[in-house]
Amino acid sequence: MLLIKLNYGLLLERPLGWRAQLPFMEHGMAERKIPSSLTQARLTRKDFLALGASTLLVACGGGGADPSDILTVEPRARGGIGGAGGGKPGTGAGTLYRIQILASAAAQQYGKCINKAGQVVGQVTSPTQLALVPVQWNDDGTQTILEDASGWANYISESGVVVGFAGVYSSAGARMWSNGVTSLLPVPAGSTAYPNCISDVAGIVGSLSAPNAPTQGVWWRGNDVIVPTPPVGTSSYLVQGINDSSRMVGAAFLPEQGRQVPVLWSNADTPTVLPMPSGNGWAGGSASRISSQGVVAGTVLSSRNVSWAARWVNEQATRLPVPPRYQSSTVSGTDYQGTIFGSGVDGAGGTQALMWTSDKVTILSDLIDPVDPLYGTAFIWDAIGRDAQGRILAGISAPMYPNALAFLVPSA
């Protein structure tokens, strides 16, 4: 017996549990034929790379199949979806990329933000303890542990100031790291603060929590600690992004409606609940980033609890496009030009890094240069942002790098 699951991956299943999964770098279809009489021993990575597969996962098993069985796979040309193509042949986009792994001896790496200068912040496993700790990578890919204590670095400003959270028990708190100096952010007595974003001009935003009290948004502006006004009817809320014009975005929970909604603050006292995209069946959403031009990026939730990446321009919502048969999408970050980055779940259940430019979506795995040593073996599962050199920060899995961060560097 031979079962075939098409879309963006391929599932082969034979008697006695023999199974192989092929996440294809291409999306769509073009005719290829594989004799299903191949045994597990003969079904090598080389066989599948010749067919354009990005990864081969094989679970043990055995058994045979009718040698006359033929599997037909039909991948088509790669590239952007939802807009005009162009650029190098076969990509549908103007740039191919090479993969540069960010230096780390850590078993796990997670990226949160990249600034225009190419500085990156996030988390790595500590070299001295069993914990994830805040870290910064410089533009050359080398890393610095910001504090060897459990925590994370959430955001880095254009001048290189980092905000996050670190510490345990009485030492835990909101942090700011700048030029090798660690500072504690002031918080109201009895509260714990979590910084989410920083603007060199407008300050820092995040959330406050306290025992037996709802979560509130917070804005550190100079020496002032400001609690922005929530929308009417809010039980709890937080602020996730701020731009240099002091416009802020976040999310609020409205108990009477039983849903979370995206919120824009034009100043601390003027919240606006952002609308859902056109059409019925939206259950809520959250706004996470706002560009210098005022474009908002975030996620909306369908009535079936499926998340979709979204954008608001002039307070008008658009669900961002996804490749055919994708099951969901989410936003991870933006760049200084307002391009949106994130990920989506494809028809085979795999997570793929995505980039949205205007109304066009691009699967970043499709843009890896064939001359790159990791071409065909690296799985790119998230995209976070881009620097002024055009390097995209991405989460990848590859041989020797099971959970790593990388720059996707434009090929010369």
C-alpha positions in Angstrom: 0.0 0.0 0.0 1.2 3.5 -0.8 -0.4 6.6 0.7 0.4 10.0 -0.7 -0.1 13.4 1.0 0.6 16.2 -1.3 0.4 20.0 -0.7 3.8 21.2 0.5 5.0 18.0 1.8 4.8 14.4 0.9 4.0 11.5 3.1 4.8 7.9 2.1 3.3 5.1 4.2 3.8 1.4 3.7 2.8 -1.7 5.7 4.4 -2.4 9.1 4.9 1.3 9.8 7.5 2.3 7.2 7.3 6.1 6.8 9.2 8.9 5.3 8.3 12.6 5.2 9.5 15.0 2.6 9.0 18.7 3.2 9.6 20.1 -0.3 11.3 23.4 -0.9 9.1 24.0 -3.9 5.4 24.7 -3.5 2.9 23.6 -6.1 3.4 20.7 -8.5 5.6 19.3 -11.4 5.8 15.7 -12.4 8.4 13.5 -10.8 8.3 9.7 -10.5 9.7 7.5 -7.7 9.5 3.7 -7.9 7.7 2.7 -4.7 9.6 -0.6 -4.6 12.6 1.3 -3.1 13.5 -0.2 0.3 14.3 1.9 3.4 18.0 1.1 2.9 17.9 2.4 -0.7 15.8 5.4 0.1 18.7 7.8 0.8 18.9 11.5 1.4 20.7 11.8 -1.9 17.7 10.2 -3.6 15.4 12.8 -2.3 17.7 15.8 -2.7 17.7 14.9 -6.4 14.0 15.5 -6.3 14.3 18.9 -4.6 13.4 17.9 -1.0 14.7 20.0 1.8 14.7 17.3 4.5 14.2 13.6 4.9 12.9 12.2 8.1 12.7 8.4 8.2 11.1 6.3 11.0 12.1 2.7 11.3 9.9 -0.1 10.0 10.0 -2.6 7.2 7.9 -4.5 4.7 7.7 -4.3 1.0 5.3 -2.9 -1.5 4.0 -3.8 -4.9 7.0 -2.9 -7.3 4.4 -1.6 -9.8 3.3 1.2 -7.5 4.4 4.6 -8.8 4.4 7.8 -6.8 4.0 11.0 -8.7 5.2 14.3 -7.2 4.7 17.6 -9.0 6.6 20.6 -7.6 6.5 23.8 -9.7 8.6 26.9 -9.8 9.4 28.6 -6.5 8.9 32.2 -5.5 6.6 34.9 -4.1 2.9 34.5 -4.0 0.2 37.1 -4.1 2.0 39.6 -6.3 4.3 39.9 -9.3 7.4 37.9 -9.5 10.7 38.9 -11.0 14.4 38.8 -10.2 16.5 35.7 -10.6 15.1 32.9 -12.7 13.1 30.3 -10.8 12.8 32.3 -7.6 10.1 34.8 -8.3 12.0 37.2 -6.1 14.9 39.6 -6.6 17.4 38.1 -4.1 18.9 34.7 -3.3 20.4 34.2 0.2 23.2 32.3 1.8 23.0 31.0 5.4 25.4 32.3 8.1 24.9 30.6 11.4 25.2 33.0 14.4 28.1 31.9 16.6 27.1 30.0 19.8 28.1 26.9 21.7 24.6 26.8 23.1 22.2 23.9 22.4 19.3 26.3 21.9 19.1 29.8 20.4 16.1 32.0 20.1 16.0 35.4 18.4 13.7 38.2 19.4 14.8 41.3 17.5 17.3 42.6 15.0 18.1 46.3 14.6 19.2 48.3 11.5 22.9 47.8 12.4 22.5 44.0 12.5 22.6 43.6 16.3 20.5 40.7 17.5 19.0 39.9 20.9 17.3 36.8 22.3 18.0 33.8 24.5 20.5 31.0 24.6 21.1 28.1 26.9 23.5 29.1 29.7 27.1 27.8 29.6 27.0 27.4 33.4 23.5 26.5 34.3 20.3 24.7 33.0 18.5 27.9 32.0 17.9 30.1 29.0 19.7 33.5 29.5 19.6 36.9 27.7 22.1 37.3 24.9 23.2 39.8 22.2 24.9 39.0 18.9 27.0 41.6 17.3 26.7 42.4 13.6 29.6 39.9 12.9 27.6 37.1 14.5 29.7 36.8 17.7 27.7 36.7 20.9 27.7 38.3 24.4 25.8 36.9 27.4 24.1 40.0 28.8 23.5 38.4 32.2 24.1 34.8 33.3 20.7 34.5 34.9 17.4 33.0 33.7 15.7 35.5 31.4 15.5 36.9 28.0 16.3 40.0 25.9 13.2 41.2 24.1 14.2 44.1 22.0 17.2 46.2 20.9 17.0 49.9 19.9 18.7 51.4 16.9 21.4 52.7 19.2 22.0 49.3 20.8 20.1 49.6 24.1 18.6 46.3 25.1 15.5 45.6 27.2 14.3 42.4 28.8 13.9 40.4 32.0 16.3 38.4 34.0 17.0 37.0 37.5 15.3 34.7 40.0 13.5 35.3 43.2 14.3 38.7 44.7 16.8 39.6 42.0 14.3 39.1 39.1 13.1 42.2 37.3 12.9 44.3 34.2 16.3 45.0 32.8 18.0 47.5 30.5 21.5 46.7 29.1 23.6 49.4 27.6 27.3 49.5 26.8 28.0 46.7 29.3 26.0 48.3 32.1 22.9 46.6 33.6 20.1 48.8 35.0 16.9 47.9 36.7 13.8 49.6 35.3 11.7 51.3 38.0 8.3 49.7 38.8 5.5 50.4 41.2 5.8 48.7 44.6 4.5 45.2 44.6 4.5 44.9 40.8 6.6 42.9 38.3 7.4 44.5 34.9 8.1 42.9 31.5 9.6 45.2 28.9 8.6 44.4 25.3 10.0 47.2 23.1 12.2 50.3 23.1 12.5 53.4 21.0 15.6 55.6 21.5 13.3 58.6 21.2 10.0 57.6 22.8 11.0 55.2 25.6 10.2 51.6 26.6 6.8 49.8 26.8 5.7 46.6 28.3 3.4 45.2 31.0 2.9 45.2 34.7 1.6 42.4 36.9 0.8 42.2 40.6 -0.8 39.6 42.9 -4.6 39.7 42.7 -4.6 42.5 40.1 -5.1 42.5 36.3 -2.2 42.9 33.9 -1.7 46.5 32.8 0.4 48.2 30.1 3.3 50.4 31.1 5.4 53.1 29.4 8.8 54.2 30.7 9.3 57.7 29.3 12.5 59.3 30.7 12.1 59.1 34.5 8.4 58.7 34.4 6.5 55.4 34.7 3.2 55.9 32.9 0.2 53.5 32.8 -1.6 54.1 29.5 -5.4 54.3 29.6 -7.0 51.0 28.4 -10.1 50.8 26.2 -13.4 51.0 27.9 -14.5 47.7 29.4 -11.0 46.2 29.6 -10.1 43.8 32.3 -6.4 43.4 31.4 -4.1 44.7 28.7 -0.5 45.1 27.7 1.6 47.2 25.3 3.9 45.4 22.9 5.3 48.0 20.5 6.2 51.7 20.2 7.6 53.9 17.5 9.6 57.2 17.6 6.3 59.2 17.5 5.2 57.6 20.8 2.4 55.7 19.1 1.9 52.4 20.9 0.2 49.1 20.1 -0.8 46.0 22.1 -3.8 44.0 23.1 -6.7 44.2 25.6 -9.2 41.6 26.9 -12.8 42.7 26.9 -14.7 40.3 29.3 -18.2 41.4 28.1 -17.3 40.4 24.6 -15.2 37.4 25.7 -12.3 38.2 23.4 -8.9 39.9 23.1 -8.6 42.8 20.7 -5.8 44.7 19.1 -5.2 48.3 20.4 -3.5 51.4 19.1 -2.6 54.3 21.4 -1.9 57.6 19.6 -0.8 58.8 23.1 -1.1 57.4 26.6 -4.6 58.6 27.1 -6.2 57.8 23.7 -6.7 54.0 23.0 -8.4 52.8 19.8 -9.6 49.3 19.4 -8.4 48.3 15.9 -10.9 46.7 13.5 -10.9 43.1 12.2 -10.3 42.4 8.5 -13.4 42.4 6.3 -15.7 39.5 6.5 -17.4 37.6 9.4 -16.0 35.1 11.8 -13.2 37.0 13.5 -12.8 36.3 17.2 -10.1 38.9 18.1 -6.5 39.7 17.7 -3.3 41.4 19.0 -1.1 44.2 17.6 2.7 43.6 18.2 4.7 46.2 16.2 4.2 49.6 14.7 6.6 51.1 12.1 7.9 54.7 11.9 5.2 55.2 9.2 2.5 54.0 11.6 1.9 50.7 9.9 0.8 48.1 12.5 1.6 44.4 12.4 0.0 41.7 14.5 -2.2 38.6 14.5 -6.0 38.1 14.2 -7.9 35.0 15.4 -10.7 33.3 13.5 -13.8 31.9 15.1 -12.2 28.5 14.8 -9.2 29.8 16.9 -6.8 29.8 13.9 -4.3 32.7 13.9 -3.5 34.7 10.8 -0.9 37.5 10.3 -2.4 40.9 9.8 -1.6 44.5 9.0 -3.3 47.7 9.8 -2.8 50.8 7.6 -4.7 54.0 8.6 -6.5 51.8 11.1 -7.8 49.5 8.3 -7.1 45.8 8.7 -5.9 43.3 6.1 -5.3 39.6 6.6 -1.9 39.0 5.1 -1.8 36.5 2.2 -0.4 33.0 2.6 0.7 30.3 0.1 -2.1 27.9 -1.1 -3.2 25.4 1.5 -1.5 27.0 4.4 -3.3 26.4 7.7 -2.3 29.5 9.8 0.3 32.3 10.0 1.7 34.6 12.6 3.9 37.7 12.9 7.4 37.6 14.5 8.7 41.0 13.7 9.3 43.8 11.2 12.2 45.7 9.8 13.0 49.4 9.8 11.3 49.7 6.4 8.0 48.1 7.6 8.4 44.7 5.9 6.7 42.0 8.0 8.3 38.7 8.9 6.9 35.6 10.6 5.9 32.0 9.9 3.1 29.9 8.6 2.0 26.3 8.9 1.8 24.6 5.5 -0.5 21.9 4.2 1.8 19.2 5.5 1.8 20.6 9.0 5.4 22.0 8.8 6.3 25.5 9.9 7.8 27.8 7.2 9.5 31.2 7.5 7.5 33.9 5.6 8.2 37.5 4.5 5.5 39.9 3.5 6.3 42.9 1.3 3.2 44.9 0.5 0.6 42.3 -0.5 3.1 39.6 -1.5 4.2 36.7 0.6 7.5 34.8 0.1 8.6 31.5 1.5 12.2 32.1 2.5 13.3 28.5 2.1 12.6 29.1 -1.6 15.3 31.8 -1.8 18.3 29.9 -0.5 21.2 30.0 -3.0 21.9 26.5 -4.5 25.6 27.1 -4.0 25.2 27.4 -0.2 26.6 24.4 1.7 23.3 24.1 3.7 21.1 24.2 0.6 18.7 21.3 0.7 19.4 20.4 4.3 18.5 23.5 6.4 14.9 24.0 7.5 14.0 27.7 8.0 11.0 27.8 10.4 10.8 31.5 11.4 11.9 35.0 10.3 12.2 37.8 12.7 13.5 41.0 10.9 16.1 42.5 8.6 19.0 44.9 8.9 20.2 47.7 6.7 22.6 45.3 4.9 19.5 43.2 3.8 20.4 40.3 6.1 17.3 38.5 7.4 17.3 37.0 10.9 15.9 33.5 10.8 15.4 30.5 13.0 16.7 27.3 11.4 17.3 23.7 11.9 20.2 22.0 10.0 22.8 19.3 10.4 24.9 20.1 13.5 22.5 23.0 14.3 19.2 21.5 15.6 17.9 24.8 16.9 19.9 27.8 15.7 19.7 31.4 14.5 21.2 32.5 11.2 21.6 35.5 9.0 20.2 35.0 5.6 22.8 37.0 3.7 22.0 38.3 0.2 24.2 36.5 -2.4 26.6 38.7 -4.3 
